[in-house]
Amino acid sequence: MFKKQLLIALLISLLIISGCAYEIDSIEVPEASVVFDIKGRPIKGLAEENRISIEFEEIPESFKAAIIAVEDKNFYNHHGIDFTGILRALFLNLKAGKITAGGSTITQQTAKTLYLSNERTISRKIKELFYALELERRYSKDEILTRYCNSIYFGHGAYGLEVAARTFFNKNARDLSVEESALLAGLPNAPSLYDPYVNPQAAKQRQRVVLQRMWEEGYITEAELEDIADRELQYQRADYVLGEAPYFIAMVRDYVSEKYGERVVYQGGLKIYTTLDLDMQKAANKAYQEGMKEREANVQAALVALDVSNGDIRALIGGRDFALSNYNRVFSERQPGSTFKPFLYSLAMEWGMTQAEQIKCEEVEFKLPTGDTYTPEDYGDDKYHWKEFTLKEALMISDNVIAVRLNHLLGPQDVANHAEKFGFKNIEPILSLPLGSKEVTPLDMAAAYSVFANEGIYSRPRYILKVMDRYGQVLEESDSQQRRVVSPENAYIISDMLKGVLEAGGTGSHLKALVGRPAAGKTGTTDDYNDAWFVGYTPQLCCAVWVGYDQGRNVNLVGGVGAGPIWANFMREASANLAPRDFKKPDAVNLINVCLDSGLVAAESCPRSKQMAFIEGSEPREICYYHTSSLDWLLDAVMP
């Protein structure tokens, strides 16, 4: 090895003296593609390894000093190759009889990372030297140092300073203290040996070496050395090590890699403009963490939010920890429970029924084509209410028996056909369909509910707006794909019914105050408590949340408790900069207070009433006679 080092030094000298040029391919510095959000802000996280690139200004001065002191003290004075360093390393290695020092500069290490393998040959080493010289010719020292800090390996799958800071100290690189910078600067030398989680004593000793070098190079005083070395370090992994939206970034990466190739994605410098809103994504992360902090470690959740006007994905979380599992549960097919009921009620409204229509919740038995019988039951200890409900209240309280009876009345095949208009595929026409027998994805549910929020128009979910190459040429652009599914009147009536879910008496009434603005939504819980859902929307934003185990175990949560708070907290935070507004009422729709017991126009004496939406001419004409005296009723009838 020492003969090789000496030979390399002699070869370099001869080549420089003779003016010979070592023939290498013209180099193009690899540029990682950059993903931008809807407001043009870079979304950190797209890299071949677990890496997040940062700018020179985001690297703390303490880390710059530490890494230069311990790795390449002459970095700002040499031109890529430090001959003094090579000879010093050669002398120290000969003296020790083993390799105790390396002579590679930061520029050389950067060149090796960008272009070369780890093979230990003279040919590879000479190429490294010439690549280093070329880097120095093309780029400033600050640019080279930035590339180095973004590419070195720190252990625990962390490439680059930003991921290392999140992995070991639960903070961004720009917020690192001097003692934390010194600790991290020592790790690349031997990440497994100095792993602070496994061997904190060795890591602390290595930190001392770095601080000693910093003192020797004048970056800190001797007093500061002792003070910093004595400071206790608190190791903690951040919740979002790989960026604010790792599942979204992975989705973008997979699409672009398949279309343009991985090499172009990781080295071609593409600019990928997406629909994600970083502010809404941060709101999603916050709501997700708050909602899941008390859950068992294996319980998973997915969240996806769409702009209802065009189907653009504004926020997405595919699981609890991308580092542990990169499976995106936004695309996982699960039974949706009662969140499927609105599509049934939408067809009922198309058939001329109204919110005030009444159906009785009682024990009923259906004969199946197989010869078996099916008896639907309600959630809870009481399987039946033994009373009539208006359709609005039946949806508010999520009555299963009435949903199945309504499905039987309309015809399961027609209900299945109607549901497929909302973007679902292969719906099986069975009696239990409105109870969530068909497995669907959270993304499908968010897109389907957006139809009601967007006045009856379906928008295909979209996440990429435009892709450009490193030279500014547009490679592709996408347009919103939309089609009408139901009338604006139908959409508004269903939204009005789903607003009732968040009002007193509804299964999601406890969420109304959390949202703090007009909203509509539906809880969903499967019979075996394997899946908890909440899907809901405002006039601007629709969000679906699912909570459960990957393997379909019993999560023992209902939708309003397991998924509802995550949804409500997200909607509040994500909508903070959106003007509150109610759903747009079509001119052909009238709003009338209806008695929930009779389904007739509510009188002042009716104890339970709700405002309901009707297409003009379909509203009830009679005043409720359940709760008025015969004389009052007669006077109201003859003197309207």
C-alpha positions in Angstrom: 0.0 0.0 0.0 2.8 2.4 0.9 4.6 1.7 -2.4 1.3 2.4 -4.2 1.0 5.8 -2.5 4.6 6.7 -3.4 4.0 5.5 -7.0 0.9 7.7 -7.2 2.7 10.7 -6.0 5.5 10.1 -8.5 3.1 9.6 -11.3 1.3 12.8 -10.5 4.5 14.7 -10.4 5.7 13.3 -13.7 2.3 14.0 -15.4 2.3 17.6 -14.2 5.9 18.2 -15.1 5.6 16.7 -18.5 2.3 18.4 -19.3 0.8 15.1 -20.2 -3.0 14.7 -20.0 -4.5 11.6 -18.5 -7.3 10.7 -20.9 -10.7 10.7 -19.2 -14.2 11.2 -20.5 -15.4 14.8 -20.3 -17.3 15.0 -17.1 -20.7 16.3 -16.2 -21.3 16.8 -12.6 -24.4 14.7 -11.6 -27.3 16.9 -10.5 -30.0 15.4 -8.4 -33.5 16.2 -9.6 -35.4 18.7 -7.6 -39.1 18.3 -6.7 -41.1 21.5 -6.1 -44.4 22.0 -4.4 -47.4 24.0 -5.8 -45.8 27.3 -4.6 -42.4 26.6 -6.2 -40.7 25.5 -2.9 -38.3 22.6 -3.1 -39.5 19.5 -1.3 -36.5 17.9 0.3 -35.9 14.2 0.0 -35.3 13.0 -3.6 -32.0 11.2 -3.7 -30.7 7.8 -4.6 -29.9 7.1 -1.0 -31.5 8.4 2.2 -30.3 11.9 1.5 -31.7 15.5 1.7 -29.6 18.1 -0.1 -29.2 21.5 1.6 -27.6 24.8 0.5 -24.2 26.1 1.6 -25.9 28.7 3.8 -27.8 25.9 5.7 -24.6 24.2 6.8 -23.6 25.6 10.2 -20.3 27.3 10.5 -19.4 24.9 13.3 -19.7 21.9 11.1 -17.8 23.5 8.2 -15.0 24.2 10.7 -15.1 20.7 12.2 -15.1 18.8 8.9 -12.3 20.9 7.4 -10.2 20.6 10.5 -10.5 16.8 10.8 -10.6 15.9 7.1 -8.8 18.5 5.0 -7.3 21.5 6.9 -5.8 23.0 3.7 -9.1 22.7 1.8 -9.4 26.4 0.9 -5.7 26.6 -0.1 -5.1 23.7 -2.4 -6.4 23.1 -5.9 -8.0 19.7 -5.3 -4.8 17.7 -4.4 -2.9 18.4 -1.3 0.6 17.1 -2.0 1.8 18.0 1.5 -1.1 16.0 2.9 -0.3 13.0 0.7 3.4 13.0 1.8 2.5 13.5 5.4 0.1 10.6 5.3 2.7 8.5 3.6 5.3 9.3 6.2 2.9 8.6 9.1 1.8 5.3 7.6 5.4 4.2 7.0 6.3 5.2 10.5 3.4 3.3 12.1 3.8 0.3 9.8 0.1 0.4 9.0 -2.4 2.9 7.5 -3.2 5.5 10.2 -3.8 8.5 8.0 -5.3 9.2 4.5 -4.2 11.9 2.1 -7.4 12.4 0.2 -8.8 15.9 0.2 -12.4 16.8 0.5 -12.4 17.4 -3.2 -11.0 14.0 -3.9 -13.6 12.3 -1.6 -16.3 14.3 -3.4 -15.0 13.2 -6.8 -14.9 9.5 -5.7 -18.5 9.7 -4.4 -19.8 11.3 -7.6 -18.0 9.3 -10.2 -16.0 6.3 -9.0 -16.3 3.0 -7.2 -14.5 2.0 -4.0 -12.1 -0.3 -5.7 -8.5 0.1 -4.4 -6.5 0.3 -7.6 -3.9 2.8 -8.9 -6.1 3.4 -12.0 -9.0 4.4 -9.9 -6.9 6.6 -7.7 -5.4 8.5 -10.6 -8.9 9.0 -12.1 -10.0 10.3 -8.7 -7.1 12.9 -8.8 -8.0 14.1 -12.3 -11.7 14.3 -11.5 -10.8 16.3 -8.4 -8.8 18.8 -10.5 -11.7 19.1 -12.9 -14.1 19.8 -10.0 -11.8 22.5 -8.7 -11.7 24.0 -12.2 -15.4 24.1 -12.6 -16.7 24.9 -9.1 -16.0 27.1 -6.2 -14.7 25.8 -2.9 -18.1 26.5 -1.3 -19.9 24.5 -3.9 -17.5 21.6 -3.6 -17.9 21.6 0.2 -21.7 21.7 -0.1 -21.6 18.6 -2.4 -19.4 16.9 0.1 -21.6 17.6 3.0 -24.6 16.4 1.1 -23.1 13.1 0.1 -20.9 11.7 2.9 -22.3 8.7 4.9 -22.8 9.0 8.7 -24.3 5.6 9.5 -27.9 4.5 10.2 -28.7 4.9 6.5 -28.0 8.7 6.7 -26.3 10.2 3.7 -25.6 13.9 4.0 -25.6 16.3 6.9 -29.3 17.1 6.9 -30.4 13.5 7.3 -27.6 12.9 9.9 -28.8 15.8 12.0 -32.3 14.4 12.0 -31.2 10.9 12.6 -29.0 11.6 15.6 -30.3 14.9 17.1 -33.9 15.3 15.9 -33.2 18.7 14.3 -32.3 20.4 11.0 -28.6 20.8 10.1 -28.8 24.6 10.4 -29.7 24.2 14.1 -26.8 22.0 15.1 -24.7 23.2 18.1 -20.9 23.1 18.1 -20.7 19.9 20.1 -23.2 18.2 17.8 -21.3 19.4 14.7 -18.1 18.0 16.1 -19.7 14.7 16.9 -21.1 14.3 13.4 -17.9 15.5 11.7 -16.2 12.5 13.3 -18.6 9.8 12.2 -17.7 9.5 8.4 -14.3 8.2 9.3 -15.8 5.0 10.6 -19.6 5.2 11.0 -20.1 1.8 12.5 -17.2 2.1 14.9 -18.3 5.5 16.2 -22.1 4.9 16.1 -23.3 6.9 19.1 -26.4 4.7 19.5 -24.3 1.6 19.8 -21.0 2.9 21.2 -21.5 6.3 22.7 -18.2 6.2 24.5 -16.3 5.7 21.2 -18.3 8.5 19.6 -17.4 10.8 22.4 -13.7 10.0 22.1 -13.9 10.7 18.4 -15.6 14.0 19.1 -12.7 14.9 21.3 -10.3 14.2 18.4 -12.3 16.6 16.2 -12.4 19.3 18.8 -8.6 18.9 19.2 -8.1 19.4 15.5 -10.4 22.5 15.6 -8.3 24.0 18.4 -5.1 23.2 16.5 -6.5 25.0 13.4 -7.7 28.0 15.4 -11.4 27.5 15.1 -11.9 27.3 18.9 -9.9 28.2 21.9 -8.4 25.7 24.4 -11.0 26.8 27.0 -13.8 26.3 24.5 -12.4 22.9 23.7 -12.7 21.7 27.3 -16.1 23.3 27.7 -17.6 21.8 24.5 -16.1 18.4 25.2 -17.8 18.3 28.6 -21.3 19.1 27.2 -23.7 16.2 27.3 -25.2 15.0 24.0 -28.8 14.0 23.7 -29.4 11.5 20.9 -32.9 11.4 19.4 -34.2 10.4 16.0 -36.7 12.8 14.3 -40.1 11.8 13.3 -39.5 12.9 9.7 -35.9 11.9 9.1 -36.4 11.6 5.3 -38.2 14.8 4.7 -41.7 16.2 5.3 -43.3 14.1 2.5 -41.3 10.9 2.0 -44.3 8.9 0.7 -45.2 11.6 -1.8 -41.6 12.0 -2.9 -41.3 8.2 -3.4 -44.5 8.3 -5.5 -43.0 11.0 -7.7 -39.6 9.2 -7.9 -41.2 5.9 -9.0 -43.2 7.6 -11.7 -40.3 9.7 -13.1 -37.9 6.8 -12.8 -40.1 4.5 -14.8 -40.6 7.1 -17.5 -37.2 8.6 -17.8 -34.9 6.1 -16.0 -33.2 6.2 -12.6 -30.0 7.7 -13.9 -31.8 10.8 -15.2 -33.7 11.1 -11.9 -30.7 11.0 -9.7 -28.1 12.6 -11.9 -30.0 14.4 -14.7 -31.1 17.5 -12.8 -34.8 17.3 -13.6 -37.1 19.9 -12.2 -40.3 18.3 -11.2 -43.2 20.6 -10.3 -45.9 18.9 -8.2 -49.3 19.6 -6.6 -48.2 19.2 -3.0 -48.5 22.1 -0.7 -45.8 22.1 1.9 -47.8 24.1 4.4 -50.7 21.6 4.2 -48.2 18.7 4.3 -46.8 20.1 7.6 -50.4 20.4 8.9 -50.9 16.7 8.0 -47.7 15.6 9.7 -48.7 17.5 12.9 -52.3 16.1 13.0 -51.0 12.6 12.2 -48.4 12.7 15.0 -50.9 14.0 17.5 -53.5 11.5 16.5 -51.2 8.5 16.5 -49.1 9.2 19.6 -51.2 7.0 21.9 -51.6 4.2 19.4 -49.6 0.9 19.5 -46.5 1.0 17.4 -47.8 -1.4 14.7 -51.0 0.6 14.1 -50.8 2.4 10.8 -52.7 5.2 9.2 -52.9 6.9 5.8 -54.0 10.5 5.0 -54.5 12.0 1.6 -56.0 15.5 0.9 -57.2 16.8 -2.5 -58.0 20.2 -3.9 -61.7 19.6 -4.7 -61.6 22.0 -7.7 -59.1 19.9 -9.7 -58.1 16.7 -7.9 -54.6 17.9 -7.1 -53.0 16.1 -4.1 -52.1 18.7 -1.5 -50.9 16.4 1.3 -50.2 12.7 1.6 -49.0 10.4 4.4 -48.7 6.7 3.5 -47.7 5.3 6.9 -46.2 5.9 10.3 -42.5 5.7 9.4 -41.1 5.6 5.9 -37.7 4.5 7.1 -39.3 1.3 8.6 -41.9 0.7 5.8 -42.1 2.5 2.5 -45.4 0.9 1.6 -47.8 3.7 0.7 -51.1 2.9 2.4 -52.9 5.6 0.5 -53.1 2.9 -2.2 -54.0 0.1 0.1 -57.4 -1.5 -0.5 -59.4 -1.7 2.7 -63.1 -2.1 3.5 -64.5 1.5 4.0 -67.4 0.7 6.4 -70.2 3.3 6.4 -68.1 5.9 4.4 -69.6 4.2 1.4 -73.2 5.1 2.3 -73.3 8.6 0.6 -73.2 7.1 -2.9 -76.3 5.1 -2.0 -78.1 8.2 -0.8 -76.9 10.1 -3.9 -78.8 7.6 -6.1 -81.8 7.8 -3.9 -81.9 11.6 -4.5 -81.6 11.0 -8.2 -84.6 8.6 -8.1 -86.7 11.4 -6.6 -86.5 10.6 -2.9 -85.8 13.4 -0.5 -84.0 13.9 2.8 -87.4 13.9 4.6 -88.3 10.4 3.2 -88.8 7.9 6.1 -87.7 4.3 6.4 -88.1 2.1 9.5 -85.2 0.6 11.3 -86.5 -2.9 12.3 -85.5 -6.5 12.0 -85.7 -7.6 8.4 -84.5 -10.7 6.6 -83.4 -10.9 3.0 -83.2 -14.0 0.9 -79.9 -14.2 -1.0 -79.5 -15.9 -4.5 -77.4 -18.5 -2.8 -80.4 -19.6 -0.7 -78.9 -18.1 2.5 -80.5 -15.3 4.4 -79.1 -11.9 5.4 -80.2 -9.9 8.4 -78.5 -6.5 8.7 -77.9 -5.1 12.2 -77.0 -1.7 13.6 -73.8 -0.9 15.4 -73.8 -1.2 19.2 -75.7 -3.3 21.7 -79.1 -2.4 20.4 -79.3 -4.0 17.0 -82.5 -2.1 15.9 -84.2 1.2 16.7 -87.7 0.0 16.0 -88.7 3.4 14.6 -88.8 5.4 11.4 -86.0 7.8 10.5 -85.8 10.5 7.8 -83.0 9.7 5.3 -81.0 12.7 6.6 -81.0 11.4 10.2 -80.4 7.8 9.1 -77.2 9.0 7.4 -76.3 11.2 10.4 -76.5 8.3 12.8 -75.1 5.9 10.2 -78.1 3.4 10.5 -77.1 0.2 8.8 -80.5 -1.4 8.6 -82.0 1.5 6.7 -79.0 1.7 4.3 -79.5 -2.0 3.4 -83.3 -1.6 3.1 -82.7 1.4 0.8 -80.2 -0.5 -1.2 -82.7 -3.3 -1.7 -85.4 -0.8 -2.7 -83.2 0.9 -5.3 -81.5 -2.3 -6.5 -78.0 -3.3 -5.7 -77.0 -3.3 -9.4 -78.1 0.2 -9.9 -76.4 1.3 -6.7 -73.2 -0.4 -7.9 -73.4 1.3 -11.3 -73.9 4.6 -9.6 -71.0 4.2 -7.3 -68.7 3.4 -10.3 -69.4 6.9 -11.7 -67.4 8.2 -8.7 -64.2 6.5 -9.9 -64.6 3.1 -8.2 -64.1 -0.1 -10.3 -65.6 -3.6 -10.2 -68.3 -2.9 -7.7 -70.1 -6.1 -6.7 -73.9 -5.5 -6.5 -74.7 -7.1 -3.1 -77.0 -6.0 -0.3 -74.2 -5.1 2.1 -72.5 -2.8 -0.4 -73.4 0.5 1.5 -71.9 -1.0 4.6 -68.5 -1.1 2.9 -68.2 -4.6 1.5 -66.1 -3.4 -1.5 -62.4 -2.7 -0.7 -61.3 0.7 -1.8 -58.2 3.0 -1.3 -58.1 6.2 0.7 -57.1 8.0 -2.5 -60.2 6.7 -4.2 -62.4 7.7 -1.3 -61.0 11.3 -1.3 -61.5 11.6 -5.0 -65.1 10.3 -4.8 -66.1 12.6 -1.9 -64.6 15.5 -3.8 -67.5 15.1 -6.3 -70.0 16.3 -3.7 -67.7 19.2 -2.7 -67.1 20.3 -6.4 -70.8 20.6 -7.4 -71.0 17.1 -8.9 -67.7 17.0 -10.9 -65.2 14.2 -10.6 -61.5 15.1 -10.9 -58.9 12.4 -11.5 -56.2 12.7 -8.7 -53.1 14.4 -9.9 -49.7 14.9 -8.4 -47.3 16.0 -11.2 -47.9 19.3 -13.0 -44.7 19.6 -15.1 -41.3 18.0 -15.7 -38.3 20.0 -17.1 -34.8 18.9 -17.9 -31.7 20.6 -16.5 -31.6 23.0 -19.5 -35.2 24.2 -19.0 -36.9 22.2 -21.8 -40.4 21.0 -20.8 -40.6 17.2 -21.0 -44.2 16.9 -20.0 -47.2 18.8 -18.6 -50.5 17.5 -17.3 -54.0 18.9 -17.3 -56.8 18.2 -14.9 -59.1 15.5 -16.1 -62.7 16.1 -15.1 -66.2 14.8 -15.8 -69.7 15.4 -14.5 -71.0 12.6 -12.2 -74.1 14.1 -10.6 -76.0 17.4 -10.8 -75.0 20.4 -8.7 -78.4 19.9 -6.9 -77.6 16.3 -6.1 -74.1 17.1 -4.8 -75.4 19.9 -2.6 -78.1 17.8 -1.1 -75.6 15.1 -0.1 -73.2 17.7 1.3 -76.1 19.0 3.3 -76.8 15.5 4.6 -73.1 15.0 5.5 -73.0 18.3 7.3 -75.5 16.7 9.6 -72.9 14.1 10.6 -70.9 16.8 12.2 -73.9 18.3 14.0 -75.6 17.3 17.3 -76.8 13.7 17.0 -74.4 12.8 14.2 -71.6 10.3 14.6 -69.0 13.0 14.1 -70.5 15.8 16.1 -67.5 16.0 18.4 -65.4 17.0 15.4 -67.3 20.2 14.4 -65.6 22.5 16.9 -62.2 21.1 15.9 -62.7 22.0 12.2 -64.0 25.4 13.0 -65.7 26.0 9.6 -68.5 24.6 7.4 -67.6 21.0 6.6 -69.2 17.7 5.7 -68.0 14.1 6.3 -68.7 10.6 7.2 -67.4 8.1 9.8 -66.7 4.5 8.8 -66.0 1.4 10.9 -65.9 -2.2 9.7 -67.9 -4.9 11.5 -64.8 -6.5 13.0 -63.2 -3.1 13.9 -60.3 -3.8 11.6 -60.6 -0.4 9.9 -61.5 3.1 11.1 -62.2 5.8 8.6 -63.2 9.4 8.3 -63.7 11.1 4.9 -64.8 14.7 4.8 -64.4 18.0 3.0 -64.9 21.7 2.9 -65.8 23.6 -0.3 -62.0 23.8 -1.0 -60.4 20.7 0.4 -61.2 17.0 0.8 -59.4 14.5 3.0 -59.6 10.8 3.7 -58.0 9.2 6.8 -57.7 5.5 7.4 -56.4 3.8 10.6 -55.7 0.1 11.1 -53.2 -2.7 11.0 -51.5 -3.8 7.8 -52.5 -7.4 8.4 -56.2 -6.7 9.1 -56.0 -7.2 12.9 -58.7 -5.8 15.2 -57.7 -2.2 15.8 -60.7 -1.8 18.2 -61.4 1.8 17.1 -64.5 3.4 15.6 -64.0 5.9 12.7 -65.0 8.9 14.7 -62.4 8.2 17.4 -59.6 6.6 15.4 -59.5 8.6 12.2 -61.9 11.6 13.0 -59.5 13.7 15.2 -56.7 13.4 12.7 -59.0 14.5 9.9 -60.4 17.4 11.9 -57.1 18.7 13.2 -55.6 18.5 9.7 -58.6 20.3 8.1 -58.3 23.1 10.6 -54.6 23.7 10.2 -54.5 23.1 6.4 -57.4 25.5 5.9 -56.0 28.3 8.1 -55.1 30.5 5.0 -58.4 29.7 3.2 -61.4 32.0 3.6 -64.2 30.1 5.4 -67.2 29.6 3.2 -70.2 27.4 3.0 -71.2 25.1 0.1 -72.7 26.9 -2.8 -76.5 26.3 -2.9 -78.0 25.9 -6.4 -80.9 28.2 -7.1 -83.2 25.2 -7.6 -82.7 24.0 -4.0 -84.7 25.2 -1.1 -83.9 24.9 2.6 -86.6 24.0 5.0 -86.8 23.0 8.7 -88.2 19.5 9.0 -89.4 17.6 12.0 -87.2 14.5 12.3 -90.0 12.5 13.8 -92.7 13.1 11.2 -90.7 14.2 8.1 -93.0 17.2 7.7 -92.4 20.9 7.9 -91.3 21.6 11.5 -93.6 23.5 13.8 -92.3 25.6 16.7 -93.3 22.9 19.1 -91.4 20.1 17.3 -88.7 18.9 19.8 -86.4 17.5 17.1 -85.9 19.3 13.8 -83.2 19.8 11.2 -82.8 22.1 8.2 -82.9 20.0 5.0 -82.3 20.7 1.4 -84.9 20.0 -1.3 -85.0 20.4 -5.0 -87.8 23.0 -5.6 -91.1 21.3 -5.7 -90.1 18.2 -3.8 -90.2 19.6 -0.3 -92.9 18.5 2.2 -96.0 20.7 2.2 -97.7 19.7 5.4 -96.9 21.1 8.8 -96.0 18.5 11.4 -99.1 17.5 13.3 -97.3 15.2 15.7 -96.4 18.1 18.0 -99.2 20.6 17.5 -102.7 20.6 18.8 -105.5 19.8 16.4 -106.6 23.4 16.5 -103.1 24.8 15.8 -102.8 22.3 12.9 -106.2 23.4 11.5 -105.3 27.1 11.7 -102.0 26.5 10.0 -103.7 24.5 7.3 -106.4 27.2 6.5 -104.2 30.2 7.2 -100.7 29.5 5.8 
